[in-house]
Amino acid sequence: MNFPGKMDRSKTTMAGLGMAAVLFLAVNIFANITLNSLRMDLTEDKLYTISDGTRNVLGKLNEPILVRLYFSKVLGERSPAHAAYHSRIRELLEQYRSISGGKLQLELANPEPFSDAEDQAVAFGLKGMPVNSVGDLGYFGLAAVNSTDGKEVIAFFNREREQFIEYDLTKIIYSLASPDKKSVGLISSLPIEGARDEEGRQRSGAWIIANQIREFFYVIPIDPDAEAIPGNLSALMVVHPRGLAEKTLYAIDQFVLGGGKALVFLDPNAEIDFLSSAQAAVNAGPSDLDRLIKAWGVVMNKDKIAGDLDAARRVNAGGAGGKIVVADYVAWLGLTSANFAENDVATGDIKSINMASSGILEKAEGATTEFTPIITTGVNSMKINAEAVRVSPDVVSLFRNFRSEGKPLTLAARIKGATRSAFPDGPPKPKSGGNGDQTTKADGGGKHLNESVAPVNIIVVADADMLHERFWVQESEFLGQKVYIPFANNADFVINALDNLSGSDALIGLRGRIRIARPFHMVDEIRRDAEQNFRAKEEVLMGKLNDVQSKLAQLQGKSDESGNAILSADDKESLATLRAELVSTRKELRNVQLALRKDIDNLDAWLKFLNIAAIPLLLGGVFVVLMVLKRSRRSVKAMTTGSGS
């Protein structure tokens, strides 16, 4: 028996499903073609959003730049992770091409073994990775050229630097688009550009920060005994100045008054001094630029450093009894966006900066300039005696004795406005035997300036250690090359500051996407409070333990001719009392530790409940309520219908 109605409905259903499938494919193809440039980045740190710095660089391209992306298909077949990374880089470069209005040209190449593309990749200096047993190489690199034969290369894309891919690509384009770099003068008492022995041989290489700066600026080293500052500088960088000659101080003074911009790194306790060399450690001391910075409206107390309990970095330190403990080092600060001025271009988009035993800046009394903090500690801070962190700091003791003063401390500040010379009586008189000639103005000569010709613009930072790589970068090796993975934005801050001071904004907002740790603040606060209590009791315990050991040694010294110990009743009673006190204190310490773990474990259990069970339970409850309401409405409707009929 046939059922025409049912067969018609079946055919209609099948046709509808077919039409739906065709429509689904059509919509996807249409969206892929027309909406390819539209993207939504839902990550918290906007990991896939093009930065303002990149847009600035691409928007100002004046000449075409050709970028060739080399990727071996066989490498992608053997390593899906590299294939996915290649897709991301290709899509990023396609966005670059769109933003540049076509000024950036993109070519894709598959350098197969013994092909012209492979020969070209090798000629550019790309490195291959073995992909099979016969020794074939897979390539994954980039070569970019400009119209004047400038060349920049990434020999092989290391996945460890994936979060810095935008930074690396934009840096290459900027270098090709700006062959005439701005000049930055550098005066430093630290071996930033490497150290040489007495015979002139290279003893140590340049700091990574120096290489980073040279990628964007032309650096002109200036002797600490220089009589003049070159007039063609876009900015002057002064690092941990110590023992500068009077004529050099005067040259810096006149450079700034003449309109020169300066980035100054001071330090009351440069820890890197003790790592440079034995001689450097002997001559170590605080920065000495008091005369100039006071004239600019800033003072730094050389006897105090900034401590911050909330920003303290966790380190391995020597604890009681010589054991290694993990403790918060309140003099080593891991600063986050909450510590940076959002409205200052040098810090506005910075996520993380690490500092070590930083000084404290304050506005000088009677200053005529505007003092604007751009990096500060949190309110849970304290001024610590500098002597407590010099040479061999007691990390545990500093943590145990920390007492918050309840207000933020300034670690870096921007100084702007009119100011007067630190040499009101004119140039310093030449030493005996000098020729009396002084060429100290920014342009190499001229009359003495007693006040600024225009508002000064100076950034002063109270820490020089932050420039050394041990505080912001991790080093590894890949395919015979060193790879640097920053874990803080220290270098980005320096580049930002120099770029801004030199009158540009091309690099502002350009930086690697540092992985920021997001701590559980409540858990950390419970842990710190309990640890401070524990460390205090630990100190008392160790004091009692040492006292008991000392008295035991004295008692063991009391012996007869046979070597047997002679203990009086008082000695035995005293020893028993001390042992009882020791047991009691140890028990109290265990109770503190148990309380610490109990509070944290309870909080952890609540967090797990909220993250795992609370939401499903809430959704289930809402579903039950909706079902009950729906049934109630049906019952009411049925009753209404029944009564109506």
matplotlib code that plots the C-alpha trace (Angstrom):
import matplotlib.pyplot as plt

x = [0.0, 1.5, 1.6, 2.0, 2.0, 4.8, 6.9, 6.5, 7.6, 10.6, 11.6, 11.1, 13.3, 16.1, 16.0, 16.0, 19.1, 20.8, 20.0, 21.3, 24.6, 25.0, 24.1, 26.6, 29.4, 28.5, 28.4, 31.9, 33.4, 31.9, 33.1, 36.6, 36.9, 35.2, 35.7, 39.3, 40.6, 38.1, 39.4, 38.4, 41.1, 39.5, 42.8, 43.3, 46.6, 45.5, 48.2, 46.9, 46.3, 48.7, 50.4, 50.4, 54.1, 53.8, 51.1, 53.2, 56.2, 54.1, 52.1, 55.3, 57.0, 58.3, 59.7, 58.8, 60.2, 60.2, 59.8, 60.5, 59.1, 60.8, 59.2, 59.9, 56.8, 58.5, 59.2, 55.5, 54.7, 57.2, 56.3, 52.7, 53.8, 56.1, 53.3, 51.0, 53.7, 54.3, 50.6, 50.5, 53.6, 52.2, 48.8, 50.7, 52.7, 49.5, 48.1, 51.3, 50.9, 47.3, 48.3, 51.2, 48.9, 51.0, 54.4, 55.3, 55.5, 55.3, 56.7, 56.3, 58.9, 59.2, 63.0, 62.9, 66.2, 68.5, 66.0, 66.7, 64.7, 67.0, 70.1, 68.6, 67.8, 71.3, 72.7, 70.7, 72.2, 69.1, 69.8, 68.3, 67.1, 67.6, 64.2, 65.0, 67.6, 69.2, 70.2, 67.7, 67.2, 64.0, 64.1, 61.9, 63.2, 62.8, 64.8, 63.8, 65.4, 64.8, 65.4, 69.0, 70.2, 69.7, 69.1, 67.7, 67.4, 65.8, 67.9, 65.3, 62.1, 62.6, 59.3, 60.7, 60.4, 56.8, 55.4, 57.9, 57.2, 55.6, 58.4, 61.0, 59.3, 58.6, 62.2, 63.4, 61.0, 61.9, 65.7, 65.1, 62.8, 65.0, 68.7, 69.6, 69.2, 69.0, 72.1, 72.2, 75.2, 76.3, 78.2, 78.6, 80.8, 79.4, 80.8, 77.6, 79.5, 81.9, 85.1, 88.7, 91.8, 94.8, 96.2, 93.0, 91.8, 88.1, 87.4, 83.6, 81.0, 78.5, 75.3, 72.2, 70.6, 73.4, 72.7, 69.0, 69.6, 71.9, 69.1, 67.2, 69.7, 73.3, 75.2, 78.1, 80.2, 81.3, 84.4, 83.7, 86.4, 84.9, 84.9, 82.0, 78.8, 78.3, 75.7, 74.1, 72.7, 68.9, 69.3, 72.0, 72.0, 73.9, 74.3, 75.5, 77.8, 80.7, 83.7, 82.9, 85.3, 84.0, 84.3, 82.1, 79.5, 79.5, 79.2, 76.1, 74.7, 75.1, 73.7, 70.5, 70.1, 70.7, 67.7, 69.3, 67.2, 68.6, 67.8, 69.7, 70.1, 71.3, 71.8, 72.6, 73.8, 74.7, 74.8, 76.3, 79.4, 80.2, 79.8, 81.9, 85.3, 87.2, 88.5, 85.0, 83.8, 86.5, 85.6, 81.8, 79.7, 76.5, 76.0, 77.3, 75.4, 73.9, 75.0, 73.2, 70.0, 69.4, 69.6, 67.1, 64.8, 65.5, 67.2, 68.1, 69.1, 72.2, 71.6, 68.1, 66.7, 63.1, 61.5, 58.0, 56.4, 53.8, 56.3, 59.1, 60.5, 60.8, 64.4, 66.5, 68.2, 70.3, 68.0, 68.5, 71.0, 72.5, 69.6, 68.3, 64.8, 62.6, 61.8, 60.4, 63.4, 61.8, 64.7, 64.3, 61.1, 58.9, 56.8, 53.6, 51.3, 49.9, 53.3, 53.5, 52.1, 49.5, 49.5, 53.3, 54.4, 57.5, 55.5, 51.9, 51.9, 54.6, 53.5, 56.5, 59.9, 62.3, 64.5, 67.2, 67.9, 66.5, 67.0, 64.2, 63.6, 62.0, 61.4, 64.1, 63.2, 62.7, 62.6, 61.2, 60.6, 57.7, 58.4, 56.1, 56.6, 56.4, 57.4, 56.5, 56.3, 52.9, 51.7, 53.0, 56.6, 59.4, 62.7, 65.5, 69.0, 71.3, 74.0, 71.5, 71.6, 75.2, 77.7, 75.8, 72.2, 70.2, 67.1, 65.2, 66.0, 64.9, 61.6, 61.1, 61.8, 59.8, 57.4, 55.2, 55.2, 51.9, 52.8, 54.4, 58.0, 59.1, 61.6, 61.6, 60.3, 60.1, 61.4, 60.1, 60.1, 62.5, 65.7, 69.0, 72.6, 74.3, 77.3, 76.0, 79.5, 80.3, 82.5, 84.8, 88.3, 90.8, 93.3, 96.8, 98.6, 95.4, 95.0, 91.8, 89.7, 86.3, 84.0, 81.2, 78.0, 75.8, 77.0, 80.7, 81.3, 79.6, 78.8, 77.8, 74.1, 72.8, 69.3, 67.5, 66.7, 63.6, 61.8, 64.0, 62.8, 64.7, 63.8, 65.6, 65.6, 66.9, 68.2, 71.0, 70.9, 67.7, 69.8, 71.7, 70.4, 70.4, 67.3, 65.2, 66.3, 66.9, 69.5, 69.4, 71.1, 69.4, 71.1, 74.4, 73.0, 72.2, 68.5, 67.4, 63.9, 62.9, 60.8, 60.4, 60.0, 63.2, 64.6, 61.2, 61.1, 64.6, 63.8, 60.5, 62.2, 65.0, 62.5, 60.2, 63.1, 64.5, 61.2, 59.7, 56.8, 57.5, 58.4, 56.0, 53.8, 56.2, 57.2, 57.2, 54.2, 55.8, 54.1, 52.7, 52.2, 48.8, 49.2, 46.4, 46.7, 44.7, 46.8, 50.0, 48.9, 48.0, 51.4, 53.4, 51.7, 52.2, 55.8, 56.7, 55.3, 57.1, 60.5, 60.3, 59.6, 62.3, 64.8, 63.8, 64.1, 67.6, 68.7, 67.5, 69.0, 72.4, 72.2, 71.4, 74.3, 76.7, 75.7, 75.9, 79.5, 80.3, 78.7, 80.6, 83.8, 83.1, 84.5, 86.6, 90.0, 88.1, 86.3, 82.9, 80.7, 80.1, 76.7, 75.2, 71.6, 71.2, 72.9, 70.5, 67.5, 68.6, 69.2, 65.8, 64.2, 65.9, 65.0, 61.4, 61.4, 63.0, 60.3, 57.6, 58.9, 59.3, 55.7, 54.6, 56.5, 54.7, 51.4, 52.2, 53.2, 50.0, 47.9, 49.5, 48.8, 45.3, 44.4, 45.8, 44.3, 40.9, 41.1, 42.3, 39.3, 36.9, 38.5, 38.4, 34.7, 33.9, 35.7, 34.7, 31.4, 29.7, 28.9, 27.5, 25.4, 24.2, 23.3, 21.5, 19.6, 18.5, 17.4, 15.3, 13.7, 12.9, 11.4, 9.2, 8.1, 7.3, 5.2, 3.4, 2.5, 1.2, -0.9, -2.4, -3.1, -4.7, -6.8, -7.9, -8.8, -10.7, -12.7, -13.4, -14.8]
y = [0.0, 3.4, 6.5, 9.4, 12.0, 10.4, 9.9, 13.5, 14.6, 12.3, 13.7, 17.3, 16.5, 15.1, 18.0, 20.4, 18.7, 18.9, 22.5, 23.2, 21.4, 23.4, 26.7, 25.8, 25.3, 28.5, 30.6, 29.3, 29.9, 33.4, 34.2, 32.9, 35.1, 38.3, 38.2, 36.9, 40.2, 40.4, 38.8, 39.0, 38.5, 37.3, 36.6, 38.7, 40.1, 40.5, 38.0, 38.1, 41.8, 43.9, 46.4, 50.1, 50.1, 47.7, 49.8, 52.9, 51.2, 49.7, 52.9, 55.0, 52.8, 55.0, 52.3, 48.7, 45.9, 42.3, 39.6, 36.0, 33.3, 29.9, 26.8, 23.2, 21.2, 18.1, 19.8, 20.5, 16.9, 15.7, 18.3, 19.6, 22.1, 23.8, 23.7, 25.5, 28.0, 28.7, 29.3, 31.8, 33.7, 33.6, 35.1, 37.7, 38.8, 38.9, 41.3, 43.3, 43.5, 44.8, 47.4, 48.7, 49.3, 47.0, 48.5, 45.2, 42.5, 38.8, 35.8, 32.2, 29.6, 25.8, 25.1, 21.4, 19.5, 20.5, 23.2, 26.8, 27.9, 25.9, 27.5, 30.9, 30.1, 28.9, 32.1, 34.2, 32.3, 30.3, 27.2, 23.8, 21.1, 17.4, 15.8, 12.3, 9.6, 10.6, 14.0, 16.2, 19.5, 21.4, 25.2, 27.6, 31.1, 34.5, 36.9, 40.6, 43.1, 46.8, 48.8, 49.7, 46.1, 46.2, 42.6, 41.2, 37.4, 35.1, 31.9, 29.6, 30.4, 29.0, 28.1, 29.3, 32.8, 32.4, 35.1, 37.5, 36.8, 40.2, 42.0, 40.1, 40.7, 44.4, 45.0, 43.6, 45.9, 48.9, 48.3, 48.1, 51.1, 53.3, 52.8, 56.2, 55.5, 58.2, 58.6, 57.9, 58.9, 56.4, 57.2, 54.3, 53.1, 49.6, 47.4, 47.6, 47.3, 44.7, 44.8, 44.7, 43.8, 46.1, 44.9, 45.8, 42.2, 41.5, 40.0, 39.9, 40.6, 43.4, 43.2, 42.1, 45.4, 47.1, 44.9, 45.6, 49.4, 49.1, 47.4, 50.6, 53.4, 54.3, 54.2, 56.6, 55.7, 58.8, 58.7, 59.4, 62.0, 63.7, 67.5, 67.8, 66.0, 65.6, 68.0, 65.5, 63.2, 62.5, 61.5, 60.9, 57.7, 57.9, 54.7, 54.5, 57.5, 57.4, 59.6, 61.7, 64.6, 68.1, 68.9, 65.9, 66.9, 70.4, 69.0, 66.9, 70.0, 72.2, 69.5, 69.2, 73.0, 73.4, 71.2, 67.7, 64.8, 62.4, 59.0, 58.5, 55.2, 55.8, 53.1, 53.3, 49.6, 48.3, 44.6, 44.0, 45.7, 42.6, 40.3, 42.4, 41.8, 41.7, 45.2, 46.5, 45.1, 46.9, 50.2, 49.6, 52.3, 54.3, 56.5, 60.0, 62.6, 64.5, 67.9, 67.6, 65.8, 68.3, 71.1, 69.2, 68.9, 65.3, 63.7, 60.1, 59.0, 56.8, 55.1, 53.7, 51.2, 50.4, 47.3, 46.0, 43.0, 42.5, 42.8, 40.8, 38.0, 34.4, 33.3, 30.5, 31.9, 30.7, 30.0, 29.2, 26.4, 26.8, 25.2, 26.6, 28.0, 29.7, 33.3, 36.6, 38.9, 42.3, 44.1, 42.3, 43.6, 42.0, 45.0, 44.8, 47.1, 48.4, 49.9, 51.9, 55.2, 54.4, 58.0, 58.0, 56.6, 55.1, 52.8, 52.9, 49.5, 47.8, 44.6, 43.6, 45.1, 43.5, 45.7, 44.8, 46.9, 50.0, 53.5, 55.9, 59.2, 62.3, 65.8, 68.2, 71.1, 74.3, 72.4, 74.4, 71.3, 69.0, 65.7, 62.9, 59.3, 56.7, 53.6, 53.2, 50.4, 49.5, 50.8, 47.8, 49.2, 50.2, 52.1, 49.7, 50.6, 50.1, 48.4, 45.6, 44.5, 45.1, 42.2, 39.4, 40.3, 38.1, 37.6, 35.8, 38.5, 41.3, 39.5, 38.7, 42.3, 44.0, 46.7, 48.4, 52.2, 52.3, 54.5, 54.0, 54.9, 56.4, 54.2, 56.2, 59.7, 62.0, 65.5, 68.3, 72.1, 75.0, 74.6, 76.3, 75.2, 73.2, 75.4, 78.9, 80.4, 79.1, 76.3, 74.6, 76.0, 73.8, 72.0, 73.3, 72.8, 72.9, 75.1, 76.7, 75.8, 74.5, 73.2, 71.8, 73.1, 70.5, 71.7, 71.5, 75.1, 78.4, 80.5, 79.2, 78.5, 79.4, 78.3, 76.0, 77.4, 75.2, 72.9, 70.0, 66.4, 63.8, 60.3, 59.3, 55.6, 54.7, 51.2, 50.3, 46.5, 46.2, 46.7, 43.4, 40.3, 38.2, 40.2, 40.0, 37.4, 33.7, 32.3, 29.1, 27.6, 26.4, 25.2, 26.6, 30.0, 31.7, 32.4, 35.0, 34.7, 37.8, 37.2, 40.9, 44.1, 45.8, 46.3, 47.4, 50.2, 51.4, 51.4, 53.1, 55.8, 56.5, 56.5, 59.0, 61.2, 61.3, 62.8, 59.7, 57.4, 54.8, 52.1, 52.9, 49.9, 47.4, 44.6, 40.9, 39.3, 38.5, 35.7, 37.3, 35.3, 35.9, 35.1, 34.3, 37.5, 36.2, 33.0, 35.0, 37.3, 34.4, 32.7, 35.9, 36.6, 33.1, 33.0, 36.2, 34.7, 31.5, 33.2, 35.2, 32.1, 30.3, 32.9, 32.5, 28.7, 28.9, 31.2, 28.8, 25.9, 27.6, 28.4, 24.7, 23.5, 26.0, 24.9, 21.2, 21.9, 23.5, 20.6, 18.0, 19.8, 18.8, 15.3, 13.4, 11.7, 8.8, 11.1, 10.6, 13.7, 15.3, 17.0, 18.7, 18.6, 22.2, 21.4, 18.5, 20.6, 23.4, 21.0, 19.4, 22.8, 23.9, 20.7, 21.1, 24.7, 23.5, 20.8, 23.3, 25.9, 23.2, 22.1, 25.7, 26.1, 22.9, 24.4, 27.6, 25.6, 23.5, 26.6, 28.0, 24.9, 24.7, 28.2, 27.8, 24.3, 25.5, 28.5, 26.1, 23.8, 26.7, 27.9, 24.4, 24.1, 27.4, 26.6, 23.0, 22.4, 25.7, 26.7, 23.3, 23.3, 26.8, 25.9, 22.8, 24.8, 27.3, 24.4, 22.9, 26.2, 26.8, 23.3, 23.8, 27.2, 25.6, 22.9, 25.4, 27.4, 24.3, 23.3, 26.8, 26.8, 23.4, 24.4, 27.6, 25.7, 23.1, 25.6, 27.6, 24.5]
z = [0.0, -1.0, 1.0, -1.4, 1.3, 3.3, 0.1, -0.8, 2.6, 2.4, -0.9, 0.4, 3.4, 1.3, -1.1, 1.8, 3.3, -0.1, -0.5, 3.1, 2.3, -0.9, 0.9, 3.7, 1.2, -0.7, 2.4, 3.5, 0.0, -0.1, 3.4, 2.6, -0.4, 0.7, 4.5, 4.6, 5.9, 8.8, 12.0, 15.6, 18.3, 21.5, 23.3, 26.5, 25.4, 21.7, 20.6, 17.0, 16.6, 14.6, 16.9, 16.4, 16.0, 13.0, 11.4, 11.8, 10.1, 7.2, 6.7, 6.2, 3.6, 0.8, -1.4, -2.2, -0.1, -1.4, 1.2, 0.1, 2.5, 2.0, 3.3, 2.2, 1.7, 2.9, 6.2, 6.7, 5.9, 8.5, 11.1, 11.3, 14.0, 11.5, 8.9, 11.3, 12.2, 8.5, 7.9, 10.7, 9.3, 5.8, 7.0, 9.0, 6.0, 3.9, 6.5, 6.2, 2.5, 2.9, 5.5, 3.4, 0.4, -1.7, -0.9, 0.8, -1.8, -0.8, -2.7, -1.5, -2.4, -1.9, -1.9, -3.0, -3.0, -6.0, -7.1, -8.0, -5.0, -2.8, -4.4, -3.8, -0.2, 0.4, -1.3, 1.1, 4.1, 5.1, 7.1, 6.4, 8.8, 7.9, 7.1, 6.0, 6.1, 2.8, 4.1, 2.3, 4.0, 4.8, 4.8, 6.8, 6.6, 5.1, 3.0, 2.4, 0.1, -0.7, -3.9, -2.8, -2.4, 1.3, 2.7, 5.9, 6.6, 9.1, 8.6, 10.2, 12.1, 15.6, 17.3, 20.6, 19.3, 18.0, 20.3, 19.0, 15.3, 14.6, 16.3, 14.3, 11.0, 11.6, 12.7, 9.4, 7.4, 9.5, 8.9, 5.2, 5.1, 7.3, 6.2, 7.6, 11.3, 13.9, 16.1, 19.8, 21.9, 24.7, 27.8, 30.2, 33.1, 32.6, 29.7, 27.7, 24.4, 25.7, 27.7, 26.6, 28.6, 29.0, 25.7, 23.8, 23.3, 23.6, 27.0, 26.9, 24.2, 24.0, 26.1, 24.2, 24.9, 23.0, 20.0, 20.3, 20.2, 17.2, 15.2, 15.3, 15.9, 15.0, 18.3, 18.9, 22.0, 23.9, 26.1, 29.8, 29.6, 26.5, 26.3, 23.9, 22.9, 19.1, 17.9, 15.4, 18.1, 18.3, 21.9, 24.6, 26.7, 30.0, 31.9, 35.6, 35.4, 37.9, 38.0, 35.0, 34.4, 35.1, 31.4, 30.5, 33.1, 31.6, 28.1, 29.1, 30.8, 27.8, 25.4, 27.4, 27.8, 24.0, 23.3, 23.4, 24.7, 27.3, 28.7, 32.0, 34.0, 37.5, 40.2, 44.0, 43.8, 40.3, 40.9, 37.5, 38.7, 40.8, 37.7, 35.3, 36.8, 40.1, 39.4, 38.7, 42.0, 43.8, 42.2, 42.5, 43.9, 43.3, 40.2, 40.5, 38.5, 41.5, 40.3, 36.9, 38.0, 40.8, 38.3, 36.3, 39.3, 40.5, 43.5, 44.2, 47.7, 47.3, 50.6, 49.9, 47.4, 46.6, 48.0, 47.0, 48.6, 45.9, 43.0, 44.7, 42.5, 43.9, 44.1, 45.6, 48.7, 51.6, 54.6, 58.2, 58.8, 55.4, 53.5, 50.2, 50.4, 47.9, 49.1, 47.8, 47.2, 47.8, 46.2, 42.8, 41.3, 38.6, 37.6, 35.5, 33.7, 37.0, 37.7, 34.5, 33.4, 30.7, 29.3, 28.6, 25.2, 26.7, 29.1, 27.9, 26.2, 28.3, 30.1, 32.2, 33.4, 35.8, 38.0, 40.6, 43.7, 42.1, 43.5, 44.4, 42.6, 44.1, 42.9, 44.0, 46.3, 44.3, 40.9, 38.0, 35.9, 35.8, 37.5, 36.2, 37.4, 34.6, 36.6, 40.2, 42.8, 44.4, 47.7, 49.5, 49.4, 51.6, 51.5, 52.3, 53.4, 50.4, 52.6, 53.2, 49.6, 48.7, 48.1, 49.9, 50.7, 53.2, 51.1, 53.8, 56.4, 54.0, 53.5, 57.2, 58.2, 55.5, 56.8, 54.2, 54.2, 52.3, 49.4, 45.9, 45.2, 41.9, 39.9, 36.7, 35.8, 32.8, 33.4, 31.2, 31.4, 31.7, 33.7, 34.5, 34.2, 36.9, 36.1, 36.8, 36.7, 33.3, 32.0, 34.6, 34.6, 32.8, 34.9, 35.1, 31.8, 29.8, 26.8, 28.2, 25.1, 25.8, 23.1, 25.1, 23.6, 21.8, 18.4, 19.4, 20.5, 21.2, 24.2, 27.6, 28.1, 31.6, 31.0, 28.5, 25.1, 25.0, 27.5, 28.3, 27.8, 30.0, 31.2, 34.4, 35.5, 38.9, 37.9, 35.5, 36.2, 34.2, 31.0, 31.6, 30.0, 33.1, 34.2, 31.1, 28.5, 28.3, 25.9, 24.0, 20.9, 17.7, 14.5, 15.7, 16.4, 19.7, 20.3, 22.8, 24.3, 26.4, 29.4, 30.2, 28.1, 29.4, 25.9, 24.5, 27.1, 26.2, 22.4, 23.1, 25.2, 22.7, 19.8, 21.6, 22.7, 19.2, 18.0, 16.4, 17.2, 14.5, 17.0, 19.8, 20.4, 18.7, 21.0, 21.5, 23.2, 26.5, 28.4, 31.5, 34.6, 36.1, 39.8, 42.3, 44.3, 47.3, 47.4, 47.2, 50.0, 52.3, 51.5, 52.1, 55.5, 56.6, 55.4, 57.2, 60.4, 59.7, 59.0, 62.2, 64.3, 62.3, 63.4, 67.0, 66.7, 65.2, 68.0, 70.6, 68.7, 68.5, 72.2, 73.1, 70.9, 72.6, 76.1, 75.1, 73.9, 77.3, 79.2, 77.1, 78.1, 81.7, 82.1, 84.5, 83.8, 82.1, 79.8, 81.4, 81.4, 84.7, 84.8, 87.8, 88.7, 87.5, 84.2, 83.6, 84.5, 82.3, 79.4, 79.8, 79.9, 76.7, 74.9, 75.9, 74.6, 71.4, 70.9, 71.7, 69.2, 66.5, 67.1, 66.8, 63.5, 62.2, 63.2, 61.3, 58.2, 58.5, 58.9, 55.7, 53.7, 55.2, 54.1, 50.6, 50.2, 51.3, 48.8, 46.1, 46.7, 46.4, 43.2, 41.7, 42.8, 41.2, 37.9, 37.6, 39.4, 40.0, 36.4, 35.4, 38.6, 37.9, 34.3, 35.5, 38.1, 35.4, 33.1, 35.9, 36.7, 33.0, 32.8, 35.9, 34.5, 31.1, 32.7, 34.9, 31.9, 30.1, 33.2, 33.4, 29.7, 29.8, 32.8, 31.0, 27.8, 29.8, 31.7, 28.5, 26.7]

ax = plt.figure().add_subplot(projection="3d")
ax.plot(x, y, z, "-o")
ax.set_aspect("equal")
plt.show()
